[in-house]
Structures are given as structure tokens and as C-alpha cells.
Amino acid sequence: MSSTLLEVTRASHEEVERLERLIVKDLQNEPANNKDRLFQSHRVRNMIENIITTTEKLVEVYEDKDNARRDEIAALGGQTAMGTNVFSAFYDRLKEIREYHRRHPAARVVDANEDYEAMLKEEPVIEFTGEEAFGKYLDMHELYNQYNNLKFEKPIEYSAYLDIFSQPNIVPRKLKFSRQYREYMENLLEYLVYFFQRTEPLQDLDRIFSKVTTEFEEQWENDAVQGWEKNSQENGHLSADHTVIDLDFYSTAEELKEVGPEKLKEALAALGLKSGGTVQQRAERLFLTKDTPLEKLDKKHFAKGSRGSEPNGGAATSKEVDNSKEIALMEAKINKLCDLLDETIVRTKENVVKKQALTYDEMEAEREEEETQADTESDDDEQQIYNPLKLPMGWDGKPIPYWLYKLHGLGQEFKCEICGNYSYWGRRAFERHFKEWRHQHGMRCLGIPNTKNFNEITSIKEAQELWKGIQERQGVNKWRPDLEEEYEDKEGNIYNRKTYTDLQRQGLI
């Protein structure tokens, strides 16, 4: 019964509207933890993709390139080759409906809402490695090994790599033209994109990259891309410094042989020179460029069709310029992704540093604790989180680790009578509360200025006695707000009210 084009159109519109209502309903539910947030985001993303697919089909129907929709509408109106007969068209459709129900007497109306409501409870499959901890951390180990294999410098530790991978501009430009570096950048960009799509599925990455590309093109035209300025080029020609080997460190061709045949080959290819021959021949050919400009070298040293054999002797080919531009654009995209994933990168660094400080037994105990919490959640999502030690909740809706709880002394309770016997857990929270609104309100109710003299005072009786003693020492029976009431500016500087008012009137704060 839904085979007609108009019925398909109606059903598609109904599906789009139903999906839109489901998206609103799903987003109205506040996720309890990071895992639920990811499930919700991916559910919404899948529904959006279904809406886009259905809408594209509707557009094709309305374009009606084969005139099928127009013919169907005409048939409904009773228009035939013999003329218009509305009643004939009506009874033909009525006969079709009766015939359908005669063949399917047990047919019933299917409530599509039941299937769509089930989508709100769906848990999409999201692939994360164990190191990524369901999107909490980055897993950069493969890229770290690939980076160390580039041999830019001495091998670095994993924690140090996490500090520099988001800064590709620190790599010398002359080292960026190798095939290995390009492959590393492609893999790094691919991983960051994949991770971002898994953790932030509602973000429009295409739109973000489009903006990055537009800004990059403008900067490239104005020679403003960091690390890719043309100050080392002359009239658009690449200089001899753009090899993967710094010749200043070598005094003879014999010393240059120690670099190895592959490195020599890459350096020669980057300059457009012949890269064949023995290691000795390659080293001698490359060493010639240390003191001799490319345009003055004999043409026999250049590969066929290379830039050195052109009349301009040393002009960069369009392929090389495009290669530089592609690498620079990848770096710009990586920088943008690192900005978007800044919090995750910081968490990853902290997690790595923390693991380095833990013993094997402590790591195993923490891993078992995380697995126990994960099993508890998977058994019953609505079950209250197991927290026998009553630890504070972290950013992901789970209790913070016990070692962090002990580190900050969160098991120590401080009560303040001035705040209405309110409890503060941990020394840091206790010290901070003297400047917060609850304590300030309590001091105002007592008619006592909230100055530094009353820090660490939590008893009403002690505060009143101290205030009485201060008044006696000063020989004043009444508090002078102009001199004793404290004000704080945006930078944290403390003034009395008179000074603060004068500075504010002069526009200095």
C-alpha cells in the first residue's frame, strides 16, 4: 500500500519529523557520565545522518526528473488519454484498497513509535583501545615509535613526545621533505581525526577544516605560515639548505658516507640531483653542493627533467611547491585538532606521569578498581554507583581515585560556625571559603568586617571577641567602612573602600 511515490514521500516526511522529535527528546536527558554522553552524541549523530539521507531522497522526488510524480498526481485527478474521469480514478483506488485487505485480512497497524523509542536506549558500538579508556585519553604509542624512527634527534620518552607532537613547526623545515616525515604527518592527522570523530561526533569537522583551509590559503599567499616563510628562498627558488642533511657538520665526502645510502638518496632527490651510484659517488655528488650553488653545477650531475637541467637552474618545480603546501596544510589541521583536544591531551600527559610514579602493584590495583566499576555499570546502568568510601565525583561522574583523595586531604573535615556549621572537605577548600559568599554573608550578619585578621576564625564567639579587642586597641567603638571595608579588583588587588572608590572614579580599575 505504500508503494506509490506520493505515499513514499509522505512516509519520508513523517520519518524526518519523528527523528527530529527524538533528537530533542534525547538531548533533554542529562548524561550521568562520559560514557552515556558519548552514547547520546553518537545516537544523535546517527539520527542526523538518517535525516540527511531521507531528505536527499525527498529532494530527488521533488525534482521529478523522470516526471513520475507528475504522472501519479495526474492519475489521482482522473486524467487519462481519453479525458478526465474523477469517479473512475476514485473507484479504481478503492478497489485496490479492498483487494489488499482481502488478501491480508490479518494486517494490523504497526506503531512505528515503538521502534523509534527503542532508539533512545540504543548503545552504539564505539571502538576504543584500552589505552584510550573510552575516549578519556589519547593512544599515541604507534605514532611515538614512528616519530622516533625519523631520527631527527636522540630518541625521546613518551611523556616528552606528548609535549611536542602538537607543535610540528618546531621540526626544522629542511627535515620535512622526506617521505618518512610525510607518512608520519598523514598518520598523525588520520588518528587525530578518527579520535575526534569518536569523541565529538556532533562537531562538523568538514566545516572546521574548511575554515582552516581558507585561513591557510590566505596566509600562504601572504607568506605568513609559521615555519614555511620564503625568507630562505630567492625569487621562488629553493636553496640548497632544503636537503635532509645539514652539510655544515661534514668536512669531507668520506664523513658524509656515514649517513647511509638511503639518506644520501633522499637528499640528492630533494635537490634534483642524480641519486644513483655507489655510496661514495652519492656522497661526493652531494658534498659538491656545500660550496657550489646548484645553478653552477655541471648538468651531468642532475637527474633528467630535474630543476637543475632547466634554464633557470634551480627553480622549484610545481610538484615540490605543492608538496610543501600539502605538508604545511596538514600541520595547520593538526594544530587545530590539538586545540580542540587540548583537555584530552592534558589528561593524557597527567595519566602518563601518574603511571610512571606508580608501582606495578598500585597500577594493578587501580586497573582492577576501574574494571570493577565498569562491570558494575554494565550490569545495571540505573544502579547507584558503588562508592563505599564516599569519594567525591570526578569529571566523568565516577568517584575520583583514592590516591588523589588522599593527596588533597579530602578526608579531613572542617566546620565553620559562622557559615551555619557548613562542612568543608580538605584544607584547600577550607582556606578558600573565607573569601566565598557564604562566609562573607555570615560575617555581615555579625556586623564584623571580613578582613585578613579573621582568617582561620570559624567560631562566632572567637570572631566577636577578636573584633571587640581590635576596637579597643584602635580606640574606636564603631567600624569605619571607608577605611576598613575591603574591595578586590579583577587582578586580585585588595583596597579599602575609600581607595577603591577613588581609583574607580579615575578609571584606573
C-alpha positions in Angstrom: 0.0 0.0 0.0 3.0 2.3 0.4 4.5 1.6 -3.0 3.1 4.8 -4.6 5.5 7.7 -5.0 3.3 10.1 -3.0 2.9 7.6 -0.2 6.7 7.2 0.0 7.0 11.0 0.1 4.5 11.2 2.9 6.3 8.5 4.9 9.7 10.2 4.4 8.3 13.5 5.7 6.9 11.6 8.7 10.2 9.9 9.4 12.1 13.2 9.3 9.7 14.8 11.8 9.8 11.8 14.1 13.6 11.7 14.1 13.7 15.4 14.9 11.4 14.9 17.9 13.6 12.0 19.1 16.7 14.1 18.9 15.1 16.8 21.0 13.9 14.2 23.5 17.3 12.6 23.7 19.2 15.8 24.2 16.8 16.8 27.0 18.2 13.9 29.1 21.4 14.9 31.0 24.0 12.1 30.7 25.2 10.7 34.0 28.8 10.1 32.9 31.2 10.4 30.0 30.1 7.0 28.6 26.5 8.0 28.5 27.4 11.3 26.9 29.3 9.5 24.1 26.3 7.1 23.5 23.9 10.0 23.4 26.1 12.0 21.0 26.5 9.0 18.6 22.8 8.3 18.7 22.0 11.9 17.8 24.7 11.7 15.1 23.1 8.6 13.6 19.7 10.2 13.6 21.0 13.3 11.9 22.6 11.1 9.2 19.3 9.3 8.7 17.6 12.7 8.3 20.1 13.8 5.7 19.8 10.6 3.7 16.0 10.8 3.8 16.0 14.5 2.8 18.3 13.8 -0.1 15.8 11.2 -1.4 12.9 13.7 -1.0 14.8 16.3 -3.0 15.2 13.8 -5.8 11.5 13.1 -5.7 10.5 16.8 -5.8 13.0 17.4 -8.7 10.9 14.8 -10.6 13.4 14.3 -13.4 11.5 11.3 -14.9 8.1 13.0 -14.5 6.9 10.1 -12.4 5.5 12.3 -9.6 3.6 14.5 -12.1 2.1 11.4 -13.8 1.0 10.0 -10.5 -0.7 13.3 -9.4 -2.4 13.4 -12.8 -3.7 9.8 -12.4 -5.1 10.7 -8.9 -7.0 13.5 -10.6 -8.6 11.1 -13.1 -6.6 12.5 -16.1 -6.2 9.8 -18.8 -5.7 9.8 -22.5 -9.5 9.7 -23.0 -10.0 12.7 -20.8 -10.7 13.4 -17.1 -12.8 10.9 -15.2 -12.5 11.6 -11.4 -15.0 8.9 -10.3 -13.3 6.2 -12.3 -9.9 7.0 -10.7 -11.6 7.0 -7.2 -13.3 3.6 -7.6 -10.1 2.1 -9.1 -8.2 3.1 -6.0 -11.0 1.9 -3.7 -11.0 -1.4 -5.5 -7.2 -1.7 -4.9 -7.5 -1.0 -1.2 -10.3 -3.6 -0.8 -8.3 -6.1 -2.7 -5.3 -5.5 -0.5 -7.2 -6.1 2.7 -8.9 -9.2 1.2 -5.5 -10.7 0.6 -4.2 -9.6 4.0 -7.1 -10.0 6.4 -4.8 -10.2 9.5 -2.9 -7.0 8.6 -2.7 -4.5 11.5 -1.4 -1.0 12.0 2.2 -1.0 13.1 3.1 1.6 15.7 6.3 2.9 14.4 6.8 4.9 17.7 7.8 1.7 19.5 10.7 1.1 17.2 11.8 4.7 17.3 11.5 4.9 21.1 13.9 1.9 21.3 16.5 4.0 19.5 16.7 6.2 22.7 18.0 3.2 24.6 20.5 2.1 21.9 24.1 1.9 22.8 26.1 2.5 19.6 29.3 0.5 19.1 32.3 2.8 19.6 35.7 1.4 19.1 38.3 2.5 21.6 41.6 0.9 22.6 42.3 0.0 26.3 44.8 2.9 26.5 42.1 5.4 25.3 39.8 4.4 28.2 36.6 5.1 26.2 37.8 8.5 24.9 39.4 9.7 28.1 43.0 9.6 26.8 44.9 9.5 23.6 46.8 6.4 22.5 49.9 7.8 20.7 52.3 4.9 21.1 52.4 3.8 17.4 52.9 7.4 16.3 55.5 7.9 19.1 57.5 4.9 17.7 57.2 6.3 14.1 58.4 9.7 15.3 61.5 8.2 17.0 62.2 6.2 13.8 62.5 9.5 11.9 65.8 10.1 13.8 65.5 13.8 13.9 67.4 13.8 17.2 68.1 11.4 20.0 65.1 9.2 20.9 62.8 10.8 23.4 60.5 9.4 26.1 56.7 9.0 25.5 55.9 11.8 28.0 58.2 14.2 26.2 56.6 13.2 22.9 53.2 14.2 24.2 54.6 17.7 24.8 55.8 18.2 21.2 53.6 16.2 18.8 51.1 19.1 18.8 53.9 21.5 17.6 55.0 20.4 14.2 56.5 23.8 13.5 59.4 23.0 15.8 60.8 20.5 13.3 63.4 22.2 11.1 62.0 22.8 7.6 64.8 21.1 5.8 63.8 17.8 7.6 60.2 17.9 6.4 60.8 16.9 2.8 61.5 13.2 3.4 58.9 10.5 2.6 59.0 9.2 6.2 58.0 12.6 7.6 55.2 13.0 5.2 53.9 9.5 6.1 54.2 10.3 9.8 52.2 13.5 9.4 49.5 11.7 7.4 49.2 9.0 10.1 49.1 11.6 12.9 46.4 13.6 11.1 44.4 10.5 10.4 44.5 9.3 14.0 43.5 12.7 15.5 40.6 13.0 13.0 39.4 9.5 13.9 39.7 10.1 17.6 37.9 13.5 17.3 35.1 11.8 15.3 34.6 9.2 18.0 34.7 11.6 21.0 32.9 14.6 19.4 30.5 13.1 16.8 28.3 16.2 16.8 31.1 18.5 15.7 31.1 19.4 12.0 34.7 18.6 11.2 34.3 19.4 7.5 33.2 22.9 8.3 36.1 23.3 10.8 38.7 22.1 8.2 37.1 24.3 5.5 37.7 27.4 7.7 41.2 26.2 8.5 41.9 25.7 4.8 40.6 29.2 3.9 42.8 30.9 6.5 45.8 28.8 5.5 45.4 29.8 1.8 45.3 33.4 2.8 48.4 33.0 5.0 50.2 31.0 2.3 49.7 33.7 -0.3 50.9 36.3 2.2 53.9 34.2 3.2 52.7 34.1 6.8 52.6 30.4 7.5 54.8 29.8 10.6 57.8 27.7 9.7 57.2 28.0 5.9 58.3 31.6 5.2 60.2 32.2 2.0 63.0 34.1 3.7 65.3 31.1 2.8 64.3 31.3 -0.8 65.1 33.7 -3.6 62.7 34.5 -6.3 60.7 31.4 -5.5 63.7 29.1 -5.9 64.6 26.5 -3.2 68.0 26.9 -1.8 70.5 24.1 -1.2 69.7 24.2 2.5 66.5 22.3 1.9 68.1 18.9 2.0 67.5 16.4 4.7 71.2 16.5 5.6 73.0 19.6 7.1 76.3 19.7 5.2 77.8 22.1 7.7 78.5 19.2 10.0 80.7 17.4 7.4 84.1 18.4 6.2 84.8 15.6 3.7 82.8 13.3 1.5 84.2 10.4 3.4 82.4 11.6 6.6 79.2 12.1 4.6 79.2 8.4 3.7 78.4 7.5 7.3 74.9 8.9 6.8 73.9 5.9 4.8 72.8 5.3 1.2 69.1 6.0 1.8 69.6 9.4 3.4 72.0 10.4 0.7 69.5 9.3 -1.9 66.7 11.4 -0.4 68.9 14.4 -0.1 70.0 14.2 -3.7 66.5 13.7 -4.9 65.3 16.8 -2.9 67.9 18.8 -4.9 67.1 17.3 -8.2 70.4 15.6 -8.5 71.1 12.0 -9.7 70.6 9.6 -6.7 72.1 6.5 -8.2 75.6 5.0 -7.9 77.6 3.8 -5.0 77.6 5.3 -1.6 80.9 7.0 -2.4 79.6 8.5 -5.6 76.4 9.8 -3.9 78.4 11.3 -1.0 80.8 13.1 -3.4 77.9 14.4 -5.6 76.0 15.7 -2.5 79.2 17.2 -1.0 79.6 19.3 -4.1 76.6 21.4 -3.1 78.2 22.5 0.1 80.3 25.2 -1.5 78.9 25.3 -5.0 75.5 26.8 -5.9 73.1 24.4 -7.8 73.0 26.7 -10.8 76.8 26.5 -11.2 77.0 22.7 -11.1 77.6 20.7 -14.2 74.3 19.5 -15.8 75.6 15.9 -15.8 75.0 15.8 -12.0 71.3 16.5 -12.4 68.6 13.9 -13.0 66.8 14.1 -16.3 63.9 16.6 -16.2 65.0 17.9 -12.8 65.0 21.6 -11.9 68.8 21.8 -12.3 68.5 21.0 -16.0 66.0 23.8 -16.6 67.2 27.1 -18.0 66.5 28.9 -14.7 68.9 26.4 -13.0 67.5 25.7 -9.5 63.9 26.8 -9.8 61.5 24.7 -7.7 59.1 22.5 -9.6 55.4 22.9 -9.2 55.4 19.3 -7.7 57.8 20.4 -5.0 55.9 23.5 -4.2 52.6 21.5 -4.0 54.3 19.0 -1.7 55.4 21.8 0.7 52.0 23.3 0.7 50.3 19.9 1.4 52.6 19.3 4.4 52.0 22.8 5.7 48.3 22.4 5.4 48.4 19.1 7.3 50.3 20.9 10.0 47.6 23.6 10.2 44.9 21.0 10.5 46.9 19.1 13.2 47.3 22.4 15.2 43.6 23.0 15.0 42.7 19.5 16.2 45.2 19.7 19.0 43.5 23.0 20.1 40.1 21.2 20.1 41.5 18.2 22.0 43.6 20.3 24.4 41.8 19.0 27.6 42.3 15.4 26.4 46.0 16.0 25.7 46.5 17.4 29.2 44.6 14.5 30.8 46.8 12.1 28.8 50.0 13.7 30.0 48.8 13.6 33.6 47.9 10.0 33.3 51.3 9.0 31.8 53.1 10.9 34.5 51.0 9.4 37.2 51.6 5.9 35.8 55.3 6.5 35.8 55.1 7.3 39.5 53.1 4.2 40.4 54.5 0.8 41.3 53.3 -2.3 39.5 51.1 -3.4 42.4 49.5 0.1 42.5 48.8 0.0 38.8 47.2 -3.4 39.0 45.1 -2.3 42.0 43.9 0.8 40.1 43.2 -1.3 37.0 41.1 -3.8 38.9 39.2 -1.0 40.6 38.4 0.5 37.1 37.3 -2.9 35.8 35.1 -3.4 38.9 33.4 0.0 38.3 32.9 -0.8 34.6 31.3 -4.2 35.4 29.0 -2.6 37.9 27.9 0.0 35.3 27.4 -2.6 32.6 25.3 -4.9 34.9 22.8 -2.2 35.7 23.1 1.3 34.3 20.4 2.6 36.7 22.1 1.1 39.7 23.7 3.6 42.1 27.5 3.9 41.6 29.4 1.8 44.1 31.2 4.2 46.3 31.7 2.8 49.8 34.4 5.3 50.7 32.1 8.2 49.7 34.8 9.7 47.4 34.0 12.9 45.6 32.8 12.6 42.0 35.1 13.4 39.1 34.5 15.0 35.7 33.2 11.7 34.3 30.6 11.2 37.0 32.7 8.5 38.8 34.4 8.6 42.2 37.9 10.1 41.9 40.9 7.7 42.6 41.7 7.1 46.2 45.3 8.3 45.8 44.1 11.7 44.6 41.6 11.7 47.5 44.5 11.2 50.0 46.8 13.6 48.2 44.5 16.6 48.6 43.4 15.6 52.1 39.8 15.4 51.2 39.1 13.1 54.1 39.7 15.9 56.6 36.6 17.8 57.6 36.5 21.5 58.6 33.3 23.0 60.1 32.6 26.7 60.2 30.1 28.0 62.7 30.0 31.4 61.0 28.8 29.6 57.8 26.0 27.9 59.7 28.1 24.8 60.7 28.8 24.1 57.0 31.4 21.4 56.3 34.4 21.9 54.1 36.4 18.8 53.0 40.1 19.3 52.5 42.5 22.1 53.6 42.3 23.9 50.2 38.5 24.2 50.2 38.6 25.4 53.8 41.1 28.1 53.1 39.3 29.2 50.0 35.9 29.5 51.8 36.9 32.6 53.8 36.6 34.7 50.6 33.4 33.0 49.4 29.9 34.4 49.7 28.7 32.1 52.5 31.4 33.2 55.0 31.1 36.8 53.9 27.4 36.7 54.5 27.9 35.3 58.0 30.4 38.0 58.8 28.0 40.7 57.7 25.2 39.3 59.8 27.6 39.5 62.8 28.4 43.1 61.9 32.1 42.3 61.6 34.3 43.2 58.6 35.6 40.2 56.7 39.3 41.1 56.8 42.5 39.1 56.9 42.5 39.4 60.7 39.6 36.9 60.9 41.2 34.2 58.7 41.1 30.8 60.3 38.4 32.0 62.7 35.4 29.8 62.5 33.7 30.3 65.9 31.2 33.1 66.3 32.3 33.8 69.9 36.0 34.0 68.9 35.2 36.3 66.0 33.2 38.7 68.3 35.9 38.7 70.9 38.6 39.4 68.4 36.6 42.2 66.9 36.0 43.7 70.3 39.7 43.6 71.1 40.5 45.3 67.7 38.1 48.1 68.5 39.6 48.6 72.0 43.1 48.7 70.6 42.1 51.3 68.0 40.0 53.3 70.5 37.1 53.1 68.1 33.6 51.9 69.1 32.3 51.8 65.6 33.5 50.2 62.4 34.8 52.6 59.8 33.8 51.1 56.4 35.7 53.8 54.4 39.0 52.6 55.9 38.3 49.0 56.9 35.9 47.6 54.4 38.0 45.7 51.7 37.4 45.6 48.0 39.1 43.4 45.4 39.7 44.4 41.8 39.8 42.0 38.8 43.5 41.3 39.3 43.1 40.3 42.9 44.5 43.5 44.5 42.9 44.5 47.8 42.0 48.1 48.7 39.9 49.8 51.4 36.6 51.3 50.2 37.9 54.9 50.0 40.9 54.0 47.9 38.9 51.6 45.7 36.2 54.3 45.1 38.9 56.9 44.2 40.6 54.6 41.7 37.3 53.6 40.1 36.3 57.3 39.7 39.6 58.0 38.0 39.1 55.0 35.7 42.2 53.2 36.9 40.4 50.0 37.7 
